[in-house]
């Protein structure tokens, strides 16, 4: 039976790669993005459905949910990233507040709103996946704090959805090459330093994340829920 998959932030980076992985498995995939042109282009390239939606806007999220069918098998909250900087002439405290509000909105509240809007469509055997970050564990600032909050929210979500046979997990990504996360600011020195932090001495790849997502949404992962799965080559380890 064809699975229905929703990937927010599916026009670039990890979100796009995850959408492509599920589409390759013949799933019916819906992707979202904030800009109509990139949504349309990406949907055409991947052979999926595209919906313009800013996950931080309740009205747009409600409209997105209305466009889906009655059932949803996999939700991937991949929308997020580093927000735009506050205006240079903003007072320091106002700029700081804006930065924190933007990070929390993009990296936490968008996932919360989207999940709430489609929660009733999830059926036994469904999976909710949210993309976290190694920044939640160290040197992450407001971005890391928002990703740490994402993991904390996931634990409560898993407790809520678990009795219905629905799993919920966070994939905490380390340094992943081949994305525009650093917005062109990645230097050779920074790349080398991040690779040296890993145990296997290589950067992460989009495939590392997509295959983890695919597994967590598979029958083999039905007893894995409420977890933060660290995919970082050992740059951050747990006991």
N, C-alpha and C positions, 0 to 999 in steps of 0.2 A: 504494500500500500504506500502511495506517495506521501512523504512527510512534508508538512508545511513548516517553513523556517523563516523567522524574521530576524534580520541583522540590522541594528541601528548603526549609523556611521559607516555604511557599507560602500561608500564611494572611493575610499582610499585606504592604504595601509592595511592594518590587521583586519578591519571590518570587511574590506573588499576581498582579501584573501580567504577569510572564513566563508563568505558568501560563495565564492568560486568553488571551494571544497565541497560544500553541500550541494551546489548545483551540479557538480560533476557526478554526484551520487544520485542524480535524477530527482532530487527534492524540488518542490515548488518553493522558490526563495523570493522573499520580499526584502528589499534594501531601502534604507532611508538616508537622506542627506538634507542639508539646509538649502542647497542651491539647485534650482530646477535643471540647469544645463548639465551639471556634472551627474545628477541623478539619472537624467535621461540617457546620457552617453554611457555611463557605467552599466545601467540596466540592459542596454542594447548589446554591449560588448560581452556581458556575462550570460545573457539569455534569461534574465530574471525580471521580476516586477520592481519598478521604482516608485517610491512615494516621497514627495517633498515633505519633510517634517523636521522641525527643531524640537528635540526631545525635552528641552527646558520649558516649552510653551504648552501648558495644559490643554488648550483648545486644539492645537495641532496634533497632540498625542491622542486625544479623544477621537479626532477625525481619522487618524491612522488606524486605530482599533476598529472603527466602523467599516473600513475598507477590507478588513480581513474576513475570512469565513468564520464558521462557528467553532472551529477547533484549531489549535496551534500546538505543534509538536516540539519545536525548539525556538527559544528566544535567546538571542545573543546581544547583550548590551555592550556594543563596541564604540559607541559615540563617546567622545571625550577628547582629552589632550590638553595642551597648554593654551590658555586663553590669551586673547590680545592684551597688550599692555594698556594701562590707563593713560589718558592724555598727559603729556609731559608737563603741562601747567597745572595739573591737579594738585591740591594740597596733599602733603605726604600721608596723613592719616586717611584721607578720602581715597587716595590711590591704593593704599594698603587694604582698606575695606573692600574696594572694588575688585582687587585681585583675589581676595579670599572668597567673595561672593561668586565670582566667575568660575573659580576652580570647583567650588562645591556644586554649583549649578550644572556645569558640564560633566563632571566626573562622578557625581553621586545622585543629584536630584533627577537628572534625565533618566537614569536607570530605574530609580524609584517610581517615577511617573509612568514610564513605559510599561514596567512590570505590572503596576496596579491596573493599568488600562486594559491589559490583555489577560489578566490572571484568571478570569472566569473561562477563558477559552482553552486553558491548559488542561490536559486530560491525564489520567494515569499513564505513566511511562514518559511523560514530557520532561524537558530539561530547560532550566534557566542558567545561562552562562554570562558572566560579566567579566570584562577585561580590566584587570588590575595592573599594578606596577610595582617593581622593586623599589621605586621611590617611596612607597609606603613604609619601608623598613629603615631607610636611612637617607639623610640629606635631601629630603623631598620637598621641604617647605610647604607652602599651601597646597601645591599639587599633590605631594605625598600624603598630606593629611586628608585630602579628599579621597584618595585611593584607600587609605587605611579605614576611613569611614565606610567606604564601599564594602570592604571585607566584613566589618562589624554588622552592617545591615544584612549582608548575605547570610550570616549565621542565624539571625532572627527569621529571615525569609524562609530558610531551609526548614526551620522548626514549624513554621506555619504551613508550608506546602507539603512537607514530608508525609503526613497522614493521608494525603491524596495520591501518594505514589509519584510525586514530582520531585526531582532533584534540583538543587541549586548550588552552584559552585563559582568561585572566582579563579580565573587564570591570571596569575601575577607574572607578567612578562618582565624579563630582564632587558638588556640591550639587544634590540632586534635591528639588524641591518636591512636596508632596502625599504625603509619607510621615511616619511618626511617629518617625523616627530621633532627633530632638532631644527627644522626649518632652515636648512642650509648652513647651520652653524657648527656642524660636526667637523672637527679638525682631525688630521692624521694622528696627532698626539693624543687627543681625547679618545679616538677609536682604539688606539693601542692600549691605553690605560684601562679602558673598559674590558677589553679582551683579556688582559693580564689578570683581571679580578676573577675570571672564571677558572674552573678546574680543568676544563677540557680545551682551554686556550683557543676558543673561536667565538665569534659573535653568534647570537641567535639568528634564526631565519624565520621567515613567515611560515614555512612548513612546520617548524617546531610548534608554533602556536596552533595552526589549523588542525594538525593531527591530534593534538591534545584536546581541542574542542570537539573534534569528531568522535574521539573515544568517549569523552564525558557525556556525550549525547547518545551513546550506544547502549545496547542491552547489557554489555559487559561491565558497565559502570553504575548499575542501579543501586548499589549499596555505598556509593561515594556521594555524599551530600554534606552541605554545611562547611565545605573545605575551601582553603586557599591553596591552589596548586602552583608551586613556584617553578617556573620554566626559565632558568637563567644560567644553566651550565655550572652551577655551584657558586656563583658570585654571592649569593645569600643562601645560607643553609639553615635547616631546622633540625631539631632532635626528634 
